[in-house]
C-alpha cells in the first residue's frame, strides 16, 4: 500500500517558502500550480494543470462544492520535497493548506501520480468543508476512497484484529499520522479507509458530508457522529466489524 501524508503544521509552510521563491506558476480557474520549471519537461505543466482540473471536477461532484479559493499544488524536486516539508520517509505527498508532492522524474501523468494528486486534493475539500476540524481517520479515509482504493484486500485481517483486540482504536486516530512508523501508518490508513467505505455503504456519502458540515460548525467528533450517523465510536466500530466480516466471506 502506497502511503500519503495527512495535514502538517505551519512549520512545513515556513520551511518551504524559501525553496518556492524561484518556482514558476501556472493557474486555471480552480488550481494554482507551483513548480520547479527546471525539473519538468516543457509543456508538462499544462498537462498537469489539465489533470488537476479534471480531478477537481470529480471531487466537486462528490462533495457538492469546492474550496472558495484556488487549490495550490506545489510540485517539488525530490530533494526539495523532503527538505521543505519535513515529511516522513513513507509519505508520497503532504497537505498543509497546500498540496505538496515530489516530482520524482515526472514525464507524464501516471495512474500513481493521479492517485497521489487526487488524494491530497481531497484534503483541501475536507479541510474547507470541516474548517480544519475533521479527525485524521475521516480525512484519510475520504482521501483514499476518492483516489480509488478499496479495503476489500484487508477486510479479513482487519476483522481478525478486531476479534482479537475488541477495538479498532479509531478515537486514537483523530490526530495526525506523520509521527507514525511506516507499519503504524499502514495499519492506520487501512482502518481509516474501511471506516469511511463502511459509512458510505451504510449511511451514504450525504451523511458523511453532513458530518463534515457539523464538525465545521464546531461540534465535537462524537457529538457530530451521533447527530449525523446515529453512532458513537463504540457503535461505529461494531458496525465496521460486522461490515468487514461480511466482506471477508
N, C-alpha and C positions, 0 to 999 in steps of 0.2 A: 504494500500500500504506500503510494506516494503521500507525503505529509505536507500540509500547508501550515503556515503560522497564523495565529489569530492576532487580534489587535495588540499593538505595543504602545508604549508610552511616549511622552513628549521628547524624551532623550534621543530616541532614534530620529525624530524630525530634526532636532538640532544638529546631530552629527552628520545628517545627510545634506544639510543646506550648503556646506562648502563644496561638496562634490558636484551638486547640481548647478552651481553658478555658471558653469561652462557648457551646460547641456542645451540642446535645441528643443524647440516646442512646435507642436502642430495641433490644432484644435478642430473639433467638429461641434455639432450642436449640443452634444451631451458629454463629450470627453475632451480632456486636455492631456495629450501625450507628451511626456518629457523624456528625452532620450539622449544618449551619447552618440552623436552623429558619426563618430569615428568607429563605432562598433557595429553599426547597422549598414547593410548594403544599401546603396542609393535606391530610393523608391519603396523600400520595405516599410518605412514609417507610414506610408499611405495604406498599405495592405493591413498593417497592424491596426490603424485607426478605423478602417472599414470593418474589421473583425470585431473590434471593441464596440462599435456602434450596433452591430447585429446582436452581440451578447447583451448589450444594454436593453435593446428592444425586447429580447426574450425575458429578461428579468422584470422589466416594467410590466409586461403582460401578466406574469405570475403574481407580482406584488401589487398590481393595480396602479402604481405610480412610482416615480423615482426621486432621487435627491433633487432638491431645488437647484443647487449649484452643480457645475460640471464635476464629474469624477476625474480626479487627477491620477494618471497612471504613469509611474516612473520606471523606465527600463534601464537597468544598470549593466555595466560590465561586471563579470563575476566577482572580481576582487573588490570593486566599489560597493557591490551589494552587501557583502559581509562586513566591510569596514563601516559602511554608512548606517546599516540597520541594526547591527549587533544581534542579528537573528541567530537562533540555534542552528547547529550544523545540519539538522534534518529538515529544515524549512525550505520549501520551494518558493515561498512568497511571504509578504508581510502586508498587513493593513494597519496603519496608524493614523487614519484620516486621509491618507493617500494609499493607493495600491502600489506596491513596490515589488518588482520581480527582476531576477537576474537574466541577462541576455543569453548566456551560455551558447554563444556561437549561432544565434538565430539567423537562418537563411530563408525562413518561411514560417507560416503559422501551422505548426504540427498539432495533432489532436491533443498531445500532452500539454503544449503551451496554451491551447484554447481552454483546457480544463483548469489550469492554474489561473489564467486571467478571469475566467467566469467565477471561480471560487472566491478569489479576492474581491472582485467587483460585488459579489453578493454581500460581503461585509459592509460595503457602502450603503446598500439598500437597507440592510438590517439596522445599521447604525442610525441612519436617517429616520427610519420608522419608529425605533425604540428610543431614540435620542440618547444612544450610547448606554442604555441600561439593560440590554439583553444579556443573560448569562452566557458564558462561553460555550457550554454544551449546545445551547439553542443556536447560537451564531454558527458554530462549526457544523452542526447537523444540517442546517439550511444550506450552508455553502457547499457541502458535499452533495446534497440532493440536487442542487442547481447545476453542479458540474457533471452530474450523471452517474454518480456512484450508487451502488446498491449494497445493502447489508446482508443479502442472501448468503454469500460465501462464509460469513462469520456467524450466522444465526445459531448453528449448533453449539459452537464454542461459547458464545455469549449466554445462551440458555443454560449450558452446563455450569458456567461460572456463577450464575445467579443461584442455581440449585445448590451449589457448594457453599456460597457465602451468604445467601439470603438478601443480597443488595447489589445494585449497580453503582451505588455511591454517587448518584447524579448530583446531589446537592453539593458535593465536594468539587464539582466541575463547573461551578459558577465563575471562578476566577480564570485567569489566563493559563495557557498551556506552555508558554515559551520557556518556563523553567524546568520542564519535564525532560527526562531522558527520552531517547527515541522509542524505547519499549513502552514507557509510560504514555507517551503521546499517542502511539499506535493504538493502545487499548482505549484511551480516552476518545479518540476520533471515532473508533468503531462503535462505542456505546452511544455517542452523540448522534451519529448517522442513524443508528437503529431507532433511537427515541423519536427523532423527527420524522423518519419514514412511517413509524407506527402512528404518530399523531396525524400525519397527512392521510393515512389509510383509514383511520378510525374516526377522526373528527373533521377532516377536510382542511385544505390549505386556508380557507377563510377563517377558521378558528385559530390557526397559528398566527395569521396576520393580525387578528383581533388581539391575541396575546401580546404581540409586539406593540400594538397601539396602547394597550393598558399599561404596559411597562413604561412606555414613553410618557404616560400621564403621571408617573411617579409611584404606581403600586409596587409592592414587594413581589418577588418572584412567585412565591406560593399563593399569595393573595390574588395575583393576576391569573394564576393557573386555575384556582378554584372558580373564579368568575367565568373564565372563557373555556376551560377544558373540563370543568367539573371534576377536578382531581388535584390532590396534593402530591408530594413526592412519593409517598408510600403507594398511593393508588396508581400513579403514573408508572412506577417500577413494576407493580403487579401486572398491570395491563401490558407492559412491554415484555415481561417474561412470558405471559400467555401467547402474545403475538409471535414471539421468537420461536416458541415451541411448535406452533402451527407451521411456521416457515421451515423449521428444521426437519419436518417429517418427510 
